[in-house]
Amino acid sequence: MAADLLSDRAIATVRGGEGCSMRRAQMMLRHGAMLLVLLLSCGSCALWAFETSMEISQADLQARTVKLFPQHSTTPYAKVVLSDPLVQLHPKENQLALALTVQLFLGDLPLGHTRAEVVGRLEYTPDSGEFYLRDARAANLDLSRLAPELAPAVENSINELVRGVLDHHPLYVLDEQDARQRMMKRRMKSVEVRDGRLLIFFDM
């Protein structure tokens, strides 16, 4: 009888051990499943983060910018006409610039023309989804045809005209009809110039 009792206890111990092993296996399986879901979720997040960027080509920027010109301004010294804009993307400086033709007139008498590069600071306004070129100024400006005493005033007039146009007219606007662009509107993180394109990164 004692032997039977020992045998029963041994069987119970074995069964108890099997039960513990099974419970441990089930717990490990559940933990493994949770880890797999977490990894897949992280993978999805990484993929989504990779996709939260968009590119604007030089041609797209050019098509919008060309509509803003010609522009003109008249000072007591000369008349200034800005025309023929060309969007330039400089990856080395990570900069967007405009090349413009600057024509100068004294009354109706043409004084000549030159080509100037307009540089500035690209600014994004999240409320409207608009990109502006702020603090714009004309660089590499040749005013040698003017009398030296007139050149500073004409240069100021050119810069005021450039800023007046670019401060009030965005170079690009996110499309409200595009669900992805609408969602990105308030999440812009950074802008880069790369391979002739403007790359916009959004923090999702």
Biotite code that builds the C-alpha atoms (Angstrom):
import biotite.structure as struc

atoms = struc.array([
    struc.Atom([0.000, 0.000, 0.000], chain_id="A", res_id=1, res_name="MET", atom_name="CA", element="C"),
    struc.Atom([2.910, 2.327, 0.823], chain_id="A", res_id=2, res_name="ALA", atom_name="CA", element="C"),
    struc.Atom([4.380, 1.482, -2.567], chain_id="A", res_id=3, res_name="ALA", atom_name="CA", element="C"),
    struc.Atom([1.086, 2.375, -4.263], chain_id="A", res_id=4, res_name="ASP", atom_name="CA", element="C"),
    struc.Atom([0.999, 5.697, -2.411], chain_id="A", res_id=5, res_name="LEU", atom_name="CA", element="C"),
    struc.Atom([4.549, 6.497, -3.492], chain_id="A", res_id=6, res_name="LEU", atom_name="CA", element="C"),
    struc.Atom([3.668, 5.563, -7.038], chain_id="A", res_id=7, res_name="SER", atom_name="CA", element="C"),
    struc.Atom([0.631, 7.845, -7.018], chain_id="A", res_id=8, res_name="ASP", atom_name="CA", element="C"),
    struc.Atom([2.724, 10.702, -5.662], chain_id="A", res_id=9, res_name="ARG", atom_name="CA", element="C"),
    struc.Atom([5.350, 10.137, -8.324], chain_id="A", res_id=10, res_name="ALA", atom_name="CA", element="C"),
    struc.Atom([2.703, 10.200, -11.056], chain_id="A", res_id=11, res_name="ILE", atom_name="CA", element="C"),
    struc.Atom([1.216, 13.391, -9.593], chain_id="A", res_id=12, res_name="ALA", atom_name="CA", element="C"),
    struc.Atom([4.666, 14.969, -9.459], chain_id="A", res_id=13, res_name="THR", atom_name="CA", element="C"),
    struc.Atom([5.338, 14.077, -13.079], chain_id="A", res_id=14, res_name="VAL", atom_name="CA", element="C"),
    struc.Atom([1.954, 15.382, -14.160], chain_id="A", res_id=15, res_name="ARG", atom_name="CA", element="C"),
    struc.Atom([2.503, 18.534, -12.116], chain_id="A", res_id=16, res_name="GLY", atom_name="CA", element="C"),
    struc.Atom([5.862, 19.011, -13.795], chain_id="A", res_id=17, res_name="GLY", atom_name="CA", element="C"),
    struc.Atom([4.296, 18.493, -17.188], chain_id="A", res_id=18, res_name="GLU", atom_name="CA", element="C"),
    struc.Atom([1.657, 21.093, -16.307], chain_id="A", res_id=19, res_name="GLY", atom_name="CA", element="C"),
    struc.Atom([4.293, 23.630, -15.279], chain_id="A", res_id=20, res_name="CYS", atom_name="CA", element="C"),
    struc.Atom([6.274, 22.978, -18.424], chain_id="A", res_id=21, res_name="SER", atom_name="CA", element="C"),
    struc.Atom([3.164, 23.454, -20.519], chain_id="A", res_id=22, res_name="MET", atom_name="CA", element="C"),
    struc.Atom([2.303, 26.696, -18.748], chain_id="A", res_id=23, res_name="ARG", atom_name="CA", element="C"),
    struc.Atom([5.850, 27.952, -19.241], chain_id="A", res_id=24, res_name="ARG", atom_name="CA", element="C"),
    struc.Atom([5.697, 27.007, -22.902], chain_id="A", res_id=25, res_name="ALA", atom_name="CA", element="C"),
    struc.Atom([2.396, 28.851, -23.299], chain_id="A", res_id=26, res_name="GLN", atom_name="CA", element="C"),
    struc.Atom([3.810, 31.937, -21.576], chain_id="A", res_id=27, res_name="MET", atom_name="CA", element="C"),
    struc.Atom([6.899, 31.855, -23.786], chain_id="A", res_id=28, res_name="MET", atom_name="CA", element="C"),
    struc.Atom([4.678, 31.498, -26.837], chain_id="A", res_id=29, res_name="LEU", atom_name="CA", element="C"),
    struc.Atom([2.581, 34.501, -25.783], chain_id="A", res_id=30, res_name="ARG", atom_name="CA", element="C"),
    struc.Atom([5.677, 36.585, -25.090], chain_id="A", res_id=31, res_name="HIS", atom_name="CA", element="C"),
    struc.Atom([7.141, 35.577, -28.430], chain_id="A", res_id=32, res_name="GLY", atom_name="CA", element="C"),
    struc.Atom([3.936, 36.575, -30.205], chain_id="A", res_id=33, res_name="ALA", atom_name="CA", element="C"),
    struc.Atom([3.926, 39.945, -28.425], chain_id="A", res_id=34, res_name="MET", atom_name="CA", element="C"),
    struc.Atom([7.572, 40.506, -29.375], chain_id="A", res_id=35, res_name="LEU", atom_name="CA", element="C"),
    struc.Atom([6.812, 39.644, -32.996], chain_id="A", res_id=36, res_name="LEU", atom_name="CA", element="C"),
    struc.Atom([3.914, 42.116, -33.065], chain_id="A", res_id=37, res_name="VAL", atom_name="CA", element="C"),
    struc.Atom([6.167, 44.781, -31.537], chain_id="A", res_id=38, res_name="LEU", atom_name="CA", element="C"),
    struc.Atom([8.898, 44.163, -34.108], chain_id="A", res_id=39, res_name="LEU", atom_name="CA", element="C"),
    struc.Atom([6.411, 44.288, -36.951], chain_id="A", res_id=40, res_name="LEU", atom_name="CA", element="C"),
    struc.Atom([4.964, 47.513, -35.547], chain_id="A", res_id=41, res_name="SER", atom_name="CA", element="C"),
    struc.Atom([8.419, 49.059, -35.320], chain_id="A", res_id=42, res_name="CYS", atom_name="CA", element="C"),
    struc.Atom([9.109, 47.939, -38.862], chain_id="A", res_id=43, res_name="GLY", atom_name="CA", element="C"),
    struc.Atom([5.903, 49.578, -40.016], chain_id="A", res_id=44, res_name="SER", atom_name="CA", element="C"),
    struc.Atom([6.828, 52.761, -38.152], chain_id="A", res_id=45, res_name="CYS", atom_name="CA", element="C"),
    struc.Atom([10.245, 52.787, -39.773], chain_id="A", res_id=46, res_name="ALA", atom_name="CA", element="C"),
    struc.Atom([8.706, 52.305, -43.193], chain_id="A", res_id=47, res_name="LEU", atom_name="CA", element="C"),
    struc.Atom([6.178, 55.066, -42.540], chain_id="A", res_id=48, res_name="TRP", atom_name="CA", element="C"),
    struc.Atom([8.916, 57.396, -41.343], chain_id="A", res_id=49, res_name="ALA", atom_name="CA", element="C"),
    struc.Atom([10.843, 56.680, -44.539], chain_id="A", res_id=50, res_name="PHE", atom_name="CA", element="C"),
    struc.Atom([7.806, 57.534, -46.608], chain_id="A", res_id=51, res_name="GLU", atom_name="CA", element="C"),
    struc.Atom([7.164, 60.876, -44.887], chain_id="A", res_id=52, res_name="THR", atom_name="CA", element="C"),
    struc.Atom([9.135, 62.907, -47.366], chain_id="A", res_id=53, res_name="SER", atom_name="CA", element="C"),
    struc.Atom([8.221, 64.445, -50.670], chain_id="A", res_id=54, res_name="MET", atom_name="CA", element="C"),
    struc.Atom([10.190, 65.992, -53.473], chain_id="A", res_id=55, res_name="GLU", atom_name="CA", element="C"),
    struc.Atom([9.582, 69.111, -55.522], chain_id="A", res_id=56, res_name="ILE", atom_name="CA", element="C"),
    struc.Atom([11.369, 69.229, -58.842], chain_id="A", res_id=57, res_name="SER", atom_name="CA", element="C"),
    struc.Atom([13.119, 72.263, -60.259], chain_id="A", res_id=58, res_name="GLN", atom_name="CA", element="C"),
    struc.Atom([10.548, 72.217, -63.073], chain_id="A", res_id=59, res_name="ALA", atom_name="CA", element="C"),
    struc.Atom([7.635, 72.438, -60.598], chain_id="A", res_id=60, res_name="ASP", atom_name="CA", element="C"),
    struc.Atom([9.232, 75.391, -58.827], chain_id="A", res_id=61, res_name="LEU", atom_name="CA", element="C"),
    struc.Atom([10.067, 77.033, -62.148], chain_id="A", res_id=62, res_name="GLN", atom_name="CA", element="C"),
    struc.Atom([6.506, 76.717, -63.444], chain_id="A", res_id=63, res_name="ALA", atom_name="CA", element="C"),
    struc.Atom([5.165, 78.550, -60.404], chain_id="A", res_id=64, res_name="ARG", atom_name="CA", element="C"),
    struc.Atom([7.904, 81.188, -60.142], chain_id="A", res_id=65, res_name="THR", atom_name="CA", element="C"),
    struc.Atom([7.786, 82.265, -63.794], chain_id="A", res_id=66, res_name="VAL", atom_name="CA", element="C"),
    struc.Atom([4.218, 83.514, -63.210], chain_id="A", res_id=67, res_name="LYS", atom_name="CA", element="C"),
    struc.Atom([5.451, 86.090, -60.681], chain_id="A", res_id=68, res_name="LEU", atom_name="CA", element="C"),
    struc.Atom([7.473, 88.106, -63.198], chain_id="A", res_id=69, res_name="PHE", atom_name="CA", element="C"),
    struc.Atom([8.101, 90.590, -64.800], chain_id="A", res_id=70, res_name="PRO", atom_name="CA", element="C"),
    struc.Atom([8.022, 93.146, -61.986], chain_id="A", res_id=71, res_name="GLN", atom_name="CA", element="C"),
    struc.Atom([9.058, 96.786, -62.120], chain_id="A", res_id=72, res_name="HIS", atom_name="CA", element="C"),
    struc.Atom([9.798, 99.666, -59.797], chain_id="A", res_id=73, res_name="SER", atom_name="CA", element="C"),
    struc.Atom([10.464, 103.331, -60.502], chain_id="A", res_id=74, res_name="THR", atom_name="CA", element="C"),
    struc.Atom([12.737, 105.507, -58.388], chain_id="A", res_id=75, res_name="THR", atom_name="CA", element="C"),
    struc.Atom([13.739, 109.157, -58.834], chain_id="A", res_id=76, res_name="PRO", atom_name="CA", element="C"),
    struc.Atom([16.959, 107.837, -60.344], chain_id="A", res_id=77, res_name="TYR", atom_name="CA", element="C"),
    struc.Atom([15.978, 104.920, -62.557], chain_id="A", res_id=78, res_name="ALA", atom_name="CA", element="C"),
    struc.Atom([13.348, 102.410, -63.516], chain_id="A", res_id=79, res_name="LYS", atom_name="CA", element="C"),
    struc.Atom([14.076, 98.779, -62.630], chain_id="A", res_id=80, res_name="VAL", atom_name="CA", element="C"),
    struc.Atom([12.492, 95.796, -64.396], chain_id="A", res_id=81, res_name="VAL", atom_name="CA", element="C"),
    struc.Atom([12.979, 92.213, -63.152], chain_id="A", res_id=82, res_name="LEU", atom_name="CA", element="C"),
    struc.Atom([12.199, 89.381, -65.569], chain_id="A", res_id=83, res_name="SER", atom_name="CA", element="C"),
    struc.Atom([13.123, 85.906, -66.834], chain_id="A", res_id=84, res_name="ASP", atom_name="CA", element="C"),
    struc.Atom([13.369, 84.079, -63.485], chain_id="A", res_id=85, res_name="PRO", atom_name="CA", element="C"),
    struc.Atom([15.262, 80.811, -63.344], chain_id="A", res_id=86, res_name="LEU", atom_name="CA", element="C"),
    struc.Atom([15.046, 78.645, -60.220], chain_id="A", res_id=87, res_name="VAL", atom_name="CA", element="C"),
    struc.Atom([18.439, 77.333, -59.165], chain_id="A", res_id=88, res_name="GLN", atom_name="CA", element="C"),
    struc.Atom([19.023, 74.532, -56.657], chain_id="A", res_id=89, res_name="LEU", atom_name="CA", element="C"),
    struc.Atom([22.502, 74.453, -55.131], chain_id="A", res_id=90, res_name="HIS", atom_name="CA", element="C"),
    struc.Atom([23.110, 71.156, -53.275], chain_id="A", res_id=91, res_name="PRO", atom_name="CA", element="C"),
    struc.Atom([26.555, 72.184, -52.030], chain_id="A", res_id=92, res_name="LYS", atom_name="CA", element="C"),
    struc.Atom([25.140, 75.193, -50.176], chain_id="A", res_id=93, res_name="GLU", atom_name="CA", element="C"),
    struc.Atom([21.767, 73.451, -49.584], chain_id="A", res_id=94, res_name="ASN", atom_name="CA", element="C"),
    struc.Atom([20.228, 76.577, -51.071], chain_id="A", res_id=95, res_name="GLN", atom_name="CA", element="C"),
    struc.Atom([17.440, 77.654, -53.398], chain_id="A", res_id=96, res_name="LEU", atom_name="CA", element="C"),
    struc.Atom([18.102, 80.785, -55.455], chain_id="A", res_id=97, res_name="ALA", atom_name="CA", element="C"),
    struc.Atom([16.634, 82.692, -58.400], chain_id="A", res_id=98, res_name="LEU", atom_name="CA", element="C"),
    struc.Atom([18.519, 84.073, -61.366], chain_id="A", res_id=99, res_name="ALA", atom_name="CA", element="C"),
    struc.Atom([16.841, 87.204, -62.740], chain_id="A", res_id=100, res_name="LEU", atom_name="CA", element="C"),
    struc.Atom([17.397, 89.612, -65.583], chain_id="A", res_id=101, res_name="THR", atom_name="CA", element="C"),
    struc.Atom([17.676, 93.164, -64.253], chain_id="A", res_id=102, res_name="VAL", atom_name="CA", element="C"),
    struc.Atom([16.936, 95.933, -66.775], chain_id="A", res_id=103, res_name="GLN", atom_name="CA", element="C"),
    struc.Atom([17.685, 99.563, -65.966], chain_id="A", res_id=104, res_name="LEU", atom_name="CA", element="C"),
    struc.Atom([16.123, 102.619, -67.580], chain_id="A", res_id=105, res_name="PHE", atom_name="CA", element="C"),
    struc.Atom([16.667, 106.333, -67.135], chain_id="A", res_id=106, res_name="LEU", atom_name="CA", element="C"),
    struc.Atom([13.225, 107.568, -68.071], chain_id="A", res_id=107, res_name="GLY", atom_name="CA", element="C"),
    struc.Atom([12.605, 105.743, -71.357], chain_id="A", res_id=108, res_name="ASP", atom_name="CA", element="C"),
    struc.Atom([16.294, 105.464, -72.118], chain_id="A", res_id=109, res_name="LEU", atom_name="CA", element="C"),
    struc.Atom([17.629, 101.943, -71.551], chain_id="A", res_id=110, res_name="PRO", atom_name="CA", element="C"),
    struc.Atom([20.847, 101.849, -69.560], chain_id="A", res_id=111, res_name="LEU", atom_name="CA", element="C"),
    struc.Atom([21.431, 98.163, -70.158], chain_id="A", res_id=112, res_name="GLY", atom_name="CA", element="C"),
    struc.Atom([20.710, 94.933, -68.373], chain_id="A", res_id=113, res_name="HIS", atom_name="CA", element="C"),
    struc.Atom([22.488, 92.393, -66.218], chain_id="A", res_id=114, res_name="THR", atom_name="CA", element="C"),
    struc.Atom([21.846, 88.999, -64.707], chain_id="A", res_id=115, res_name="ARG", atom_name="CA", element="C"),
    struc.Atom([21.643, 88.745, -60.917], chain_id="A", res_id=116, res_name="ALA", atom_name="CA", element="C"),
    struc.Atom([21.235, 85.857, -58.513], chain_id="A", res_id=117, res_name="GLU", atom_name="CA", element="C"),
    struc.Atom([18.643, 86.331, -55.794], chain_id="A", res_id=118, res_name="VAL", atom_name="CA", element="C"),
    struc.Atom([19.421, 84.442, -52.599], chain_id="A", res_id=119, res_name="VAL", atom_name="CA", element="C"),
    struc.Atom([17.482, 84.213, -49.360], chain_id="A", res_id=120, res_name="GLY", atom_name="CA", element="C"),
    struc.Atom([16.189, 82.018, -46.578], chain_id="A", res_id=121, res_name="ARG", atom_name="CA", element="C"),
    struc.Atom([13.588, 79.347, -47.339], chain_id="A", res_id=122, res_name="LEU", atom_name="CA", element="C"),
    struc.Atom([10.764, 79.613, -44.818], chain_id="A", res_id=123, res_name="GLU", atom_name="CA", element="C"),
    struc.Atom([7.780, 77.304, -44.310], chain_id="A", res_id=124, res_name="TYR", atom_name="CA", element="C"),
    struc.Atom([4.472, 78.454, -42.798], chain_id="A", res_id=125, res_name="THR", atom_name="CA", element="C"),
    struc.Atom([2.615, 75.433, -41.367], chain_id="A", res_id=126, res_name="PRO", atom_name="CA", element="C"),
    struc.Atom([-0.773, 77.181, -41.137], chain_id="A", res_id=127, res_name="ASP", atom_name="CA", element="C"),
    struc.Atom([-0.950, 77.673, -44.888], chain_id="A", res_id=128, res_name="SER", atom_name="CA", element="C"),
    struc.Atom([1.506, 75.011, -46.108], chain_id="A", res_id=129, res_name="GLY", atom_name="CA", element="C"),
    struc.Atom([3.424, 77.677, -48.067], chain_id="A", res_id=130, res_name="GLU", atom_name="CA", element="C"),
    struc.Atom([7.148, 77.980, -48.808], chain_id="A", res_id=131, res_name="PHE", atom_name="CA", element="C"),
    struc.Atom([8.621, 81.487, -49.114], chain_id="A", res_id=132, res_name="TYR", atom_name="CA", element="C"),
    struc.Atom([12.055, 82.856, -49.940], chain_id="A", res_id=133, res_name="LEU", atom_name="CA", element="C"),
    struc.Atom([12.562, 85.382, -47.125], chain_id="A", res_id=134, res_name="ARG", atom_name="CA", element="C"),
    struc.Atom([15.202, 88.087, -46.667], chain_id="A", res_id=135, res_name="ASP", atom_name="CA", element="C"),
    struc.Atom([15.833, 87.931, -50.417], chain_id="A", res_id=136, res_name="ALA", atom_name="CA", element="C"),
    struc.Atom([18.567, 90.064, -51.927], chain_id="A", res_id=137, res_name="ARG", atom_name="CA", element="C"),
    struc.Atom([20.268, 90.344, -55.298], chain_id="A", res_id=138, res_name="ALA", atom_name="CA", element="C"),
    struc.Atom([23.860, 89.118, -55.340], chain_id="A", res_id=139, res_name="ALA", atom_name="CA", element="C"),
    struc.Atom([26.496, 89.459, -58.080], chain_id="A", res_id=140, res_name="ASN", atom_name="CA", element="C"),
    struc.Atom([24.786, 92.615, -59.281], chain_id="A", res_id=141, res_name="LEU", atom_name="CA", element="C"),
    struc.Atom([26.638, 94.604, -61.940], chain_id="A", res_id=142, res_name="ASP", atom_name="CA", element="C"),
    struc.Atom([25.632, 98.289, -61.820], chain_id="A", res_id=143, res_name="LEU", atom_name="CA", element="C"),
    struc.Atom([28.766, 99.614, -63.485], chain_id="A", res_id=144, res_name="SER", atom_name="CA", element="C"),
    struc.Atom([26.693, 101.392, -66.156], chain_id="A", res_id=145, res_name="ARG", atom_name="CA", element="C"),
    struc.Atom([25.305, 103.699, -63.487], chain_id="A", res_id=146, res_name="LEU", atom_name="CA", element="C"),
    struc.Atom([27.018, 106.688, -61.975], chain_id="A", res_id=147, res_name="ALA", atom_name="CA", element="C"),
    struc.Atom([28.720, 105.529, -58.752], chain_id="A", res_id=148, res_name="PRO", atom_name="CA", element="C"),
    struc.Atom([26.588, 107.850, -56.624], chain_id="A", res_id=149, res_name="GLU", atom_name="CA", element="C"),
    struc.Atom([23.376, 106.292, -58.022], chain_id="A", res_id=150, res_name="LEU", atom_name="CA", element="C"),
    struc.Atom([24.327, 102.627, -57.670], chain_id="A", res_id=151, res_name="ALA", atom_name="CA", element="C"),
    struc.Atom([23.507, 102.198, -53.932], chain_id="A", res_id=152, res_name="PRO", atom_name="CA", element="C"),
    struc.Atom([20.016, 103.697, -54.310], chain_id="A", res_id=153, res_name="ALA", atom_name="CA", element="C"),
    struc.Atom([19.252, 101.545, -57.359], chain_id="A", res_id=154, res_name="VAL", atom_name="CA", element="C"),
    struc.Atom([20.562, 98.437, -55.597], chain_id="A", res_id=155, res_name="GLU", atom_name="CA", element="C"),
    struc.Atom([18.275, 99.163, -52.638], chain_id="A", res_id=156, res_name="ASN", atom_name="CA", element="C"),
    struc.Atom([15.371, 99.595, -55.041], chain_id="A", res_id=157, res_name="SER", atom_name="CA", element="C"),
    struc.Atom([16.114, 96.228, -56.654], chain_id="A", res_id=158, res_name="ILE", atom_name="CA", element="C"),
    struc.Atom([16.276, 94.475, -53.284], chain_id="A", res_id=159, res_name="ASN", atom_name="CA", element="C"),
    struc.Atom([13.065, 96.107, -52.079], chain_id="A", res_id=160, res_name="GLU", atom_name="CA", element="C"),
    struc.Atom([11.319, 95.023, -55.267], chain_id="A", res_id=161, res_name="LEU", atom_name="CA", element="C"),
    struc.Atom([12.609, 91.456, -54.920], chain_id="A", res_id=162, res_name="VAL", atom_name="CA", element="C"),
    struc.Atom([11.528, 91.225, -51.277], chain_id="A", res_id=163, res_name="ARG", atom_name="CA", element="C"),
    struc.Atom([8.165, 92.792, -52.026], chain_id="A", res_id=164, res_name="GLY", atom_name="CA", element="C"),
    struc.Atom([7.431, 90.090, -54.603], chain_id="A", res_id=165, res_name="VAL", atom_name="CA", element="C"),
    struc.Atom([8.824, 87.072, -52.758], chain_id="A", res_id=166, res_name="LEU", atom_name="CA", element="C"),
    struc.Atom([7.474, 88.028, -49.320], chain_id="A", res_id=167, res_name="ASP", atom_name="CA", element="C"),
    struc.Atom([3.920, 87.972, -50.655], chain_id="A", res_id=168, res_name="HIS", atom_name="CA", element="C"),
    struc.Atom([4.069, 85.156, -53.190], chain_id="A", res_id=169, res_name="HIS", atom_name="CA", element="C"),
    struc.Atom([5.017, 81.624, -52.100], chain_id="A", res_id=170, res_name="PRO", atom_name="CA", element="C"),
    struc.Atom([7.324, 79.573, -54.287], chain_id="A", res_id=171, res_name="LEU", atom_name="CA", element="C"),
    struc.Atom([5.322, 76.435, -53.491], chain_id="A", res_id=172, res_name="TYR", atom_name="CA", element="C"),
    struc.Atom([2.124, 75.479, -51.643], chain_id="A", res_id=173, res_name="VAL", atom_name="CA", element="C"),
    struc.Atom([1.188, 72.036, -50.325], chain_id="A", res_id=174, res_name="LEU", atom_name="CA", element="C"),
    struc.Atom([-1.915, 70.660, -52.021], chain_id="A", res_id=175, res_name="ASP", atom_name="CA", element="C"),
    struc.Atom([-4.931, 70.613, -49.669], chain_id="A", res_id=176, res_name="GLU", atom_name="CA", element="C"),
    struc.Atom([-6.681, 68.178, -52.013], chain_id="A", res_id=177, res_name="GLN", atom_name="CA", element="C"),
    struc.Atom([-3.903, 65.618, -51.515], chain_id="A", res_id=178, res_name="ASP", atom_name="CA", element="C"),
    struc.Atom([-4.592, 63.655, -48.298], chain_id="A", res_id=179, res_name="ALA", atom_name="CA", element="C"),
    struc.Atom([-0.911, 62.895, -47.690], chain_id="A", res_id=180, res_name="ARG", atom_name="CA", element="C"),
    struc.Atom([0.208, 66.493, -48.164], chain_id="A", res_id=181, res_name="GLN", atom_name="CA", element="C"),
    struc.Atom([-2.669, 67.733, -46.017], chain_id="A", res_id=182, res_name="ARG", atom_name="CA", element="C"),
    struc.Atom([-1.580, 65.419, -43.188], chain_id="A", res_id=183, res_name="MET", atom_name="CA", element="C"),
    struc.Atom([2.050, 66.560, -43.517], chain_id="A", res_id=184, res_name="MET", atom_name="CA", element="C"),
    struc.Atom([1.114, 70.227, -43.476], chain_id="A", res_id=185, res_name="LYS", atom_name="CA", element="C"),
    struc.Atom([1.953, 70.908, -39.810], chain_id="A", res_id=186, res_name="ARG", atom_name="CA", element="C"),
    struc.Atom([4.782, 68.385, -39.466], chain_id="A", res_id=187, res_name="ARG", atom_name="CA", element="C"),
    struc.Atom([7.549, 69.764, -41.679], chain_id="A", res_id=188, res_name="MET", atom_name="CA", element="C"),
    struc.Atom([10.949, 68.899, -40.191], chain_id="A", res_id=189, res_name="LYS", atom_name="CA", element="C"),
    struc.Atom([13.630, 69.957, -42.671], chain_id="A", res_id=190, res_name="SER", atom_name="CA", element="C"),
    struc.Atom([14.350, 70.808, -46.304], chain_id="A", res_id=191, res_name="VAL", atom_name="CA", element="C"),
    struc.Atom([17.301, 69.658, -48.379], chain_id="A", res_id=192, res_name="GLU", atom_name="CA", element="C"),
    struc.Atom([18.499, 70.377, -51.899], chain_id="A", res_id=193, res_name="VAL", atom_name="CA", element="C"),
    struc.Atom([19.630, 67.160, -53.545], chain_id="A", res_id=194, res_name="ARG", atom_name="CA", element="C"),
    struc.Atom([20.109, 66.008, -57.153], chain_id="A", res_id=195, res_name="ASP", atom_name="CA", element="C"),
    struc.Atom([18.254, 68.946, -58.659], chain_id="A", res_id=196, res_name="GLY", atom_name="CA", element="C"),
    struc.Atom([15.260, 68.499, -56.359], chain_id="A", res_id=197, res_name="ARG", atom_name="CA", element="C"),
    struc.Atom([13.915, 70.081, -53.215], chain_id="A", res_id=198, res_name="LEU", atom_name="CA", element="C"),
    struc.Atom([13.371, 67.311, -50.639], chain_id="A", res_id=199, res_name="LEU", atom_name="CA", element="C"),
    struc.Atom([10.965, 68.073, -47.800], chain_id="A", res_id=200, res_name="ILE", atom_name="CA", element="C"),
    struc.Atom([11.031, 65.848, -44.718], chain_id="A", res_id=201, res_name="PHE", atom_name="CA", element="C"),
    struc.Atom([8.119, 65.562, -42.318], chain_id="A", res_id=202, res_name="PHE", atom_name="CA", element="C"),
    struc.Atom([8.232, 64.313, -38.713], chain_id="A", res_id=203, res_name="ASP", atom_name="CA", element="C"),
    struc.Atom([5.437, 61.792, -38.220], chain_id="A", res_id=204, res_name="MET", atom_name="CA", element="C"),
])
